[in-house]
Amino acid sequence: MFKVAISSMITLATSIYFLFLSLPQKSFYHSLFVSNDLSDNESISNHLYMLTKRPHIAGSEANAEAAAYVLSTLSSYNIPSHITPYYTALTYPVSRSFTLTRPPPETPIEFTLEQETYEGDPYAGVASEVEPTFHAYAKSGTAVGPVVYVNYGRVEDYETLMKMGVNVSGNVALARYGKIFRGDIVENAYAAGAIGVLIFTDRKDYGGEKWFPDDKWMPPSGVQVGSVYTGAGDPTTPGWPSTEECERISEDEVEKTGDVPVIPSLPISWSDGDEIIRSIDGQVARDDWQGGKDAPVYRVGPGPGILNLTYLGKQVISRIENVVGIIEGAEEPDRYVILGNHRDAWTFGAADPNSGTACLLEVAERFWKLQKKGWKPRRTIIFCNWDAEEYGLIGSTEWVEENRQMLASRVVAYLNVDIAVAGAGFEAYATPQLDELLVQTSKQVVDPDNSSQTIYDSWISSTDNPTIGRLGGGGSDYAAFVQHIGVPSADISFGGGYPVYHSLYDDFIWMKKFGDPTFQRHVAVASIWGLVALRLADAEILPFNYHTYALELQKSAEDLKSEVSNRGITLVPLLKSINELEKAAIKINAEIKALEGSKGWTSMWKDDRKVRELNDRLMMAERAFTDREGLSGRSWYKHLIYAPSKHNDYGSKSFPGIDDALEKAISLNTADSWRSVQHEIWRVSRVITQASLCLKGELK
């Protein structure tokens, strides 16, 4: 008995000694992570080259080969890794065509719908592997009718046409890509009565005097393809994972969900768009609807040009493959920090998404090098390389749906990178409690375009404070984590939109010439991504600040005041709940400060339970912003603070349920519709109250 007690005391003393020894070491490892000793732009360049040798659309053999490359690379860094497959309903084109009939004596034009290679194109030999230009999940069918130009196809654009006396019903809508998600362009066109949609990549937005390969701009034949599905995950398995033998709903049932289009559509080039514009007569479109230099005059129509659009697609249950690698935590293995990026691409995918995949592998390699020097993460770090993101966030959504309970109880944060690099300029999006962490991390990484300053310095060069966007859109794989299960999340990149997005020309040559010639921007993304992950994985107390969250919600509530004034709507419950959240955030920040101040050689071991309990409150508070019923008519979206706009999947909205109800009430202006607005205000106030209680760690 005496020997056991002595042994236990020795073990405890040793544990305490090494715990204290490890504290400064963690900081050392974090500094080493961003040093030139560990970073390698040549390795990143090689990863990107290997990943983009062939087009690799989801469900293809080439994409399976890319998955095998990611798996073998992670395994070579001694990171236990595996493939998690799903069997999902993906669509591919069978045939498509469209013809423009113009008034005599002009002859009809039958468009080739081909993206052209250029002289000396090193990828010309595999360009035939690229699927013909199409919209994933587009409705098969034929639409014949006069053309109406609808600008970007937003709700407000149709309101403008209505004021001009232009009727879209029974016509084919011609929209230029941009501003909103392409699936919403098609949905808005259908709501306006259109029978078909063409979406062109306008030269004003994506073209230039010269184009690729001579400049970064989209060539005349370039086409921006993509999905028009407005949901998330496999449309045949709404809310549950697409395992091999799972239940599925029928195509008719999928159509009834409203997430897939019911009219045909096609993406087209700016040269084809110009040709159609020339066939349209009628009123001249307003100035901000016009094209750029050398473009024809944009008129709204309808006609007299007649379009005959035909699309035939097929739906196939295809195997997709997520690659998952795990570095187990030494002290809290049941707490997860997840880094995610998707792998599938419409074509070669140099910027979207494999600049991110190359950075993911770079982070993994640096972590491996740290492990060889003795570093062990406090918490478990998980690398996730998603599949079928381009079709509708499918790989990540199916994985989250399959592991929902485990993830909801264990994930500390999700860190997403999609397009890691498309040009210069750091951009960040996050749930607000991560703002401070992102800012501090940006101060530790050198600006890849100016080595005399940090990323933070360049970030604030044009503003007094760094601007961090929110994750209310459905544009990437953070959606399932934030909007479905309520996990604190971030998304980072260099460069905003880029001209050859989703086209044949998004290849290694474009990246090497225009996106990141030295691959130092890739190095910078990997540095920030990995450093944020290290802080979240190693910090004894999670570096979250919910005071930022409360201030954000206060601003959003203030913005609502003018919209509900004189409508008999009260914001009192919302404002009160936000005030309580601010108090709770201040309280927990004070607890953190007191706990950190009390740390000492004799008290450290006494605080273990307190640290764990406090971290759980910080981690779970984000979950409290979700509601099991979800948004009205969009139940998959559980988060009542951040979710996509009803008419724009890319749009980030605060209080999306309130916004949806407001839009309807303004349109109907009935007592019931305004009562719905008040109901949504109460719903949001209730989840904010739950978050406050979670932060306080108190029961009522």
KAFEN-V898047 format. One record per residue. N is the residue number from 1. RES is the residue in one small letter. PHI is phi as a letter, one per 20 degrees, with the letter a starting at -180 (none if undefined). D_LAST is the distance of its C-alpha to the last C-alpha in whole Angstrom. Layout:
N/RES/PHI/D_LAST
N/RES/PHI/D_LAST
This chain:
1/m/none/45
2/f/f/46
3/k/f/47
4/v/f/44
5/a/f/42
6/i/f/44
7/s/f/44
8/s/f/40
9/m/f/40
10/i/f/43
11/t/f/41
12/l/f/38
13/a/f/40
14/t/f/41
15/s/f/38
16/i/f/37
17/y/g/40
18/f/f/40
19/l/f/37
20/f/f/38
21/l/f/41
22/s/f/39
23/l/g/37
24/p/f/40
25/q/f/42
26/k/g/39
27/s/f/40
28/f/f/43
29/y/f/43
30/h/f/41
31/s/f/44
32/l/f/46
33/f/g/45
34/v/e/46
35/s/f/49
36/n/f/52
37/d/f/53
38/l/d/50
39/s/f/51
40/d/b/53
41/n/f/54
42/e/f/57
43/s/f/55
44/i/f/52
45/s/g/56
46/n/f/57
47/h/g/54
48/l/f/54
49/y/f/57
50/m/f/57
51/l/f/54
52/t/d/56
53/k/f/59
54/r/c/59
55/p/f/57
56/h/b/54
57/i/f/52
58/a/g/49
59/g/n/51
60/s/e/54
61/e/f/56
62/a/f/56
63/n/f/52
64/a/f/52
65/e/f/55
66/a/f/52
67/a/f/49
68/a/f/52
69/y/f/53
70/v/f/49
71/l/f/48
72/s/f/52
73/t/f/51
74/l/f/47
75/s/f/49
76/s/f/52
77/y/e/49
78/n/l/48
79/i/d/45
80/p/g/44
81/s/c/44
82/h/b/44
83/i/d/45
84/t/d/42
85/p/e/44
86/y/c/43
87/y/c/45
88/t/d/45
89/a/e/46
90/l/d/48
91/t/d/51
92/y/c/54
93/p/f/57
94/v/d/60
95/s/b/62
96/r/b/62
97/s/a/64
98/f/b/64
99/t/c/67
100/l/d/68
101/t/d/71
102/r/d/72
103/p/g/74
104/p/g/78
105/p/e/80
106/e/f/77
107/t/e/77
108/p/f/73
109/i/d/71
110/e/d/70
111/f/e/67
112/t/f/67
113/l/l/64
114/e/c/64
115/q/e/63
116/e/e/66
117/t/f/67
118/y/d/69
119/e/f/72
120/g/n/71
121/d/f/68
122/p/f/67
123/y/d/65
124/a/f/67
125/g/f/68
126/v/d/64
127/a/f/63
128/s/f/64
129/e/f/61
130/v/f/59
131/e/f/58
132/p/g/60
133/t/g/58
134/f/a/55
135/h/d/51
136/a/f/49
137/y/m/48
138/a/f/51
139/k/f/52
140/s/f/55
141/g/q/58
142/t/c/60
143/a/c/60
144/v/c/63
145/g/r/63
146/p/f/64
147/v/e/61
148/v/c/59
149/y/e/58
150/v/d/54
151/n/l/53
152/y/e/50
153/g/m/49
154/r/e/46
155/v/g/45
156/e/f/46
157/d/f/49
158/y/f/50
159/e/f/49
160/t/f/52
161/l/f/54
162/m/f/53
163/k/f/54
164/m/e/57
165/g/n/58
166/v/e/58
167/n/e/57
168/v/e/56
169/s/g/56
170/g/n/58
171/n/d/59
172/v/e/58
173/a/e/56
174/l/d/57
175/a/c/54
176/r/e/54
177/y/f/51
178/g/p/48
179/k/m/45
180/i/c/43
181/f/f/43
182/r/f/46
183/g/f/45
184/d/f/43
185/i/f/47
186/v/f/48
187/e/f/45
188/n/f/46
189/a/f/50
190/y/f/49
191/a/f/47
192/a/e/50
193/g/o/52
194/a/f/54
195/i/d/56
196/g/a/55
197/v/c/54
198/l/d/56
199/i/d/54
200/f/d/56
201/t/e/56
202/d/f/57
203/r/g/59
204/k/g/58
205/d/e/55
206/y/c/56
207/g/d/60
208/g/b/62
209/e/f/66
210/k/c/66
211/w/b/64
212/f/g/63
213/p/e/65
214/d/e/66
215/d/b/63
216/k/f/59
217/w/f/59
218/m/f/59
219/p/f/63
220/p/g/64
221/s/e/64
222/g/f/60
223/v/c/57
224/q/e/54
225/v/e/52
226/g/q/49
227/s/e/47
228/v/d/46
229/y/e/43
230/t/e/40
231/g/e/37
232/a/c/36
233/g/n/38
234/d/g/40
235/p/f/41
236/t/e/42
237/t/c/39
238/p/f/36
239/g/n/32
240/w/c/34
241/p/f/36
242/s/e/40
243/t/f/41
244/e/f/45
245/e/d/45
246/c/e/42
247/e/f/41
248/r/c/42
249/i/e/42
250/s/f/46
251/e/f/47
252/d/f/47
253/e/f/43
254/v/g/43
255/e/f/45
256/k/f/42
257/t/f/39
258/g/n/41
259/d/e/40
260/v/d/44
261/p/f/47
262/v/d/49
263/i/c/52
264/p/f/54
265/s/b/54
266/l/b/56
267/p/e/55
268/i/c/59
269/s/e/60
270/w/f/61
271/s/f/64
272/d/f/64
273/g/f/62
274/d/f/64
275/e/f/67
276/i/f/65
277/i/g/64
278/r/f/68
279/s/e/68
280/i/e/66
281/d/d/67
282/g/n/66
283/q/f/64
284/v/f/63
285/a/f/60
286/r/f/58
287/d/g/58
288/d/f/55
289/w/e/56
290/q/f/59
291/g/e/60
292/g/e/61
293/k/g/65
294/d/m/67
295/a/e/65
296/p/f/67
297/v/f/65
298/y/e/62
299/r/d/63
300/v/e/60
301/g/n/63
302/p/f/63
303/g/m/65
304/p/e/68
305/g/f/68
306/i/d/67
307/l/d/64
308/n/d/65
309/l/d/62
310/t/c/61
311/y/c/59
312/l/c/59
313/g/c/56
314/k/c/55
315/q/d/52
316/v/c/52
317/i/f/49
318/s/d/50
319/r/f/48
320/i/d/46
321/e/c/45
322/n/e/42
323/v/d/43
324/v/c/41
325/g/c/41
326/i/c/39
327/i/d/39
328/e/f/37
329/g/f/34
330/a/e/36
331/e/d/32
332/e/c/30
333/p/f/32
334/d/e/28
335/r/c/27
336/y/d/30
337/v/d/31
338/i/d/33
339/l/d/36
340/g/c/37
341/n/b/41
342/h/e/43
343/r/d/46
344/d/f/48
345/a/b/50
346/w/f/52
347/t/c/55
348/f/e/55
349/g/m/52
350/a/f/53
351/a/e/50
352/d/d/48
353/p/d/47
354/n/f/49
355/s/f/49
356/g/f/45
357/t/f/46
358/a/f/49
359/c/f/46
360/l/g/44
361/l/f/47
362/e/f/47
363/v/f/44
364/a/f/44
365/e/f/48
366/r/f/46
367/f/f/44
368/w/f/46
369/k/f/48
370/l/f/46
371/q/f/45
372/k/f/49
373/k/e/48
374/g/o/46
375/w/f/42
376/k/c/40
377/p/f/36
378/r/f/33
379/r/d/31
380/t/f/33
381/i/d/35
382/i/c/36
383/f/e/39
384/c/c/39
385/n/d/42
386/w/e/41
387/d/d/44
388/a/l/44
389/e/f/42
390/e/f/45
391/y/f/44
392/g/q/41
393/l/l/39
394/i/f/40
395/g/g/40
396/s/f/36
397/t/f/35
398/e/f/36
399/w/f/35
400/v/f/31
401/e/f/31
402/e/f/33
403/n/d/31
404/r/g/28
405/q/f/25
406/m/f/27
407/l/f/27
408/a/f/23
409/s/e/22
410/r/c/25
411/v/f/26
412/v/f/26
413/a/a/28
414/y/d/31
415/l/d/34
416/n/d/36
417/v/c/40
418/d/d/42
419/i/e/45
420/a/f/45
421/v/b/48
422/a/c/50
423/g/r/51
424/a/e/50
425/g/o/47
426/f/f/44
427/e/c/41
428/a/c/37
429/y/c/34
430/a/a/31
431/t/f/27
432/p/f/26
433/q/f/25
434/l/e/28
435/d/g/30
436/e/f/31
437/l/f/32
438/l/f/34
439/v/f/36
440/q/f/36
441/t/f/38
442/s/f/40
443/k/e/41
444/q/d/42
445/v/c/44
446/v/f/48
447/d/f/49
448/p/f/51
449/d/d/53
450/n/a/53
451/s/f/53
452/s/e/53
453/q/b/50
454/t/e/46
455/i/f/45
456/y/g/42
457/d/g/45
458/s/f/47
459/w/f/43
460/i/e/43
461/s/f/47
462/s/d/46
463/t/c/43
464/d/f/41
465/n/c/38
466/p/f/38
467/t/e/37
468/i/d/35
469/g/f/34
470/r/d/31
471/l/d/31
472/g/e/31
473/g/e/34
474/g/d/35
475/g/f/38
476/s/b/38
477/d/f/36
478/y/f/33
479/a/g/32
480/a/f/31
481/f/f/28
482/v/f/27
483/q/e/27
484/h/d/27
485/i/d/24
486/g/m/23
487/v/d/24
488/p/g/25
489/s/b/29
490/a/b/32
491/d/b/36
492/i/c/39
493/s/a/42
494/f/d/46
495/g/n/47
496/g/e/46
497/g/f/48
498/y/c/51
499/p/f/54
500/v/e/55
501/y/g/52
502/h/l/52
503/s/d/56
504/l/g/58
505/y/e/59
506/d/e/55
507/d/c/57
508/f/f/58
509/i/f/61
510/w/f/59
511/m/f/56
512/k/f/59
513/k/e/61
514/f/c/58
515/g/f/54
516/d/a/55
517/p/g/58
518/t/e/57
519/f/m/54
520/q/f/52
521/r/f/50
522/h/f/49
523/v/g/49
524/a/f/46
525/v/f/44
526/a/f/44
527/s/f/43
528/i/f/40
529/w/g/39
530/g/f/40
531/l/f/38
532/v/f/35
533/a/f/35
534/l/f/36
535/r/f/33
536/l/f/30
537/a/e/32
538/d/d/33
539/a/f/30
540/e/f/29
541/i/d/26
542/l/g/25
543/p/e/27
544/f/d/24
545/n/c/24
546/y/e/21
547/h/f/22
548/t/g/25
549/y/f/23
550/a/f/21
551/l/f/24
552/e/f/26
553/l/f/23
554/q/f/24
555/k/f/28
556/s/f/27
557/a/f/25
558/e/f/28
559/d/f/31
560/l/f/29
561/k/g/30
562/s/f/34
563/e/e/33
564/v/d/31
565/s/f/33
566/n/m/35
567/r/d/33
568/g/m/31
569/i/d/28
570/t/d/25
571/l/d/23
572/v/g/21
573/p/f/18
574/l/f/19
575/l/f/20
576/k/f/17
577/s/f/15
578/i/f/17
579/n/f/17
580/e/f/14
581/l/f/15
582/e/f/18
583/k/f/16
584/a/f/14
585/a/f/18
586/i/f/19
587/k/f/17
588/i/f/17
589/n/f/21
590/a/f/21
591/e/f/20
592/i/f/22
593/k/f/25
594/a/f/24
595/l/f/24
596/e/f/28
597/g/f/29
598/s/e/29
599/k/f/31
600/g/a/34
601/w/f/36
602/t/e/34
603/s/d/31
604/m/g/30
605/w/f/30
606/k/f/27
607/d/e/25
608/d/g/25
609/r/f/22
610/k/f/20
611/v/f/22
612/r/f/22
613/e/f/18
614/l/f/18
615/n/f/21
616/d/f/18
617/r/f/16
618/l/f/19
619/m/f/20
620/m/e/17
621/a/g/16
622/e/f/19
623/r/f/19
624/a/f/15
625/f/f/18
626/t/e/20
627/d/c/19
628/r/f/21
629/e/f/23
630/g/m/24
631/l/f/27
632/s/f/28
633/g/m/32
634/r/b/31
635/s/f/28
636/w/f/29
637/y/e/28
638/k/e/24
639/h/f/23
640/l/e/22
641/i/d/23
642/y/c/27
643/a/a/29
644/p/f/33
645/s/f/34
646/k/f/35
647/h/d/39
648/n/b/39
649/d/f/38
650/y/e/38
651/g/f/37
652/s/d/33
653/k/c/31
654/s/e/28
655/f/l/25
656/p/f/28
657/g/f/27
658/i/f/27
659/d/f/30
660/d/f/32
661/a/f/31
662/l/f/32
663/e/g/35
664/k/f/36
665/a/f/35
666/i/f/37
667/s/f/40
668/l/e/39
669/n/l/38
670/t/d/37
671/a/f/34
672/d/f/33
673/s/f/33
674/w/f/31
675/r/f/28
676/s/f/28
677/v/f/28
678/q/f/25
679/h/f/23
680/e/f/23
681/i/f/22
682/w/f/19
683/r/f/19
684/v/f/19
685/s/f/16
686/r/f/14
687/v/f/15
688/i/f/15
689/t/f/11
690/q/f/11
691/a/f/13
692/s/f/11
693/l/f/8
694/c/f/11
695/l/f/13
696/k/f/11
697/g/m/10
698/e/d/7
699/l/d/4
700/k/f/0
